[in-house]
Amino acid sequence: MKNIKTANVILILSGLLLIPLFFLRLHTPSSVLDAIFFLVQCVFIGSVADWFAVTALFRKPLGISFHTELIPRNRDKIIGGIRKAIEKKLLTRETAEMMVADLSVENLIYSFMNNEERRTRLIHQTAEMLAEKFMDARPVLLETGREMVVSRKEEIAGFICDSIISRSDILLDRLLDLAEKKLEEEKTDEVLAARLKTYVMEELAPGNMMIGLALLTGAVNFEHMAKAISRAAREELQHLDRAQVYGEWNTSLRALAADRRVMDMLKANVVRLAHTDRVQSILCSLPGYTDEKVLATDMAGAMEQGLYTVINDRETMQKIEESSVSLFRKVLSYEQSFAGTEAENILKRFSKVKFNRFLYEKTADELGWIRINGAVVGCIGGTIFLSVLWLVEKISG
């Protein structure tokens, strides 16, 4: 709000200065006073013009309704534009490829295995969940016998995938927490600022005189805009109605799981783990387990051994890397639609008044800076005009 206050001070002071300067010129004619009066007029006119333009975005300045209240009147169009920007400008194929280029599943796995506390906690949590699921299915397993358990590892892999998907709310919580941390990083602001600049310069500026002038005068600060957007996004994540998002996330995730290619890739990686000696030993003896805690402990050990077996097998790691990158691309295509829909849903929960206030609060400093630049441009324009008149007078005289 600091820039808004500064812009208001410039507007009021320039307006107040006009009155004494006007009467002073009447009593004391002077070319210097005329020049000062003219420059103050330019500053005042520039300030008033930009105040009117900025105010017209959000409400009716001086009660004028012609082409004012642009944001409240076009709320749905703006929200639709934001959705399209997310789907077509932010989460583009180029963005996906850039993210995939930086993705190394191998490094992530090595990092995970080297972090003993995180590795132990996650493996044991997963083992406990799977042990509970398998103990529920124990009567069926006892009837069918160990041969079926060993020969139908793919069904078990699919069962594990379904179990993981059923706990997707935990995954979503972690993703949202990760998103908050990412939004706090300076690198995120830099990338967002660069994309905003590209979008404005290539999509909006051509043919738009006002935006072109704002860029020329430096009124638009993409770094400040990016930080404001990141700050607003963090605030929205903190106050998000997660229960509603869980439902939408599950719908999107189920659609992803329904894709046969995706499930085949997931199962292929799980089956690789299932082929290790320790895992096969547990699968064969599974019907004999009666204690869930013992099963969970053995499963945790088997999973850890299986992970070490996998990361030490170069060919297997290469296959996991390839299938994971392919899966990541697939997830991004679903995420593109999910993110756009979720952004639209969040914004539509705002009433016109709240939506108006939300945008104003997040852009107040930038709008104030635009108004300050209006006064500066007016002063510079007036100075140039007076200089030209002075030169013409000198040449002609």
Order of alpha helices (4+ residues) and beta strands (2+ residues): alpha-alpha-alpha-alpha-alpha-alpha-alpha-alpha-alpha-alpha-alpha-alpha-alpha-alpha-alpha-alpha-alpha-alpha-alpha-alpha
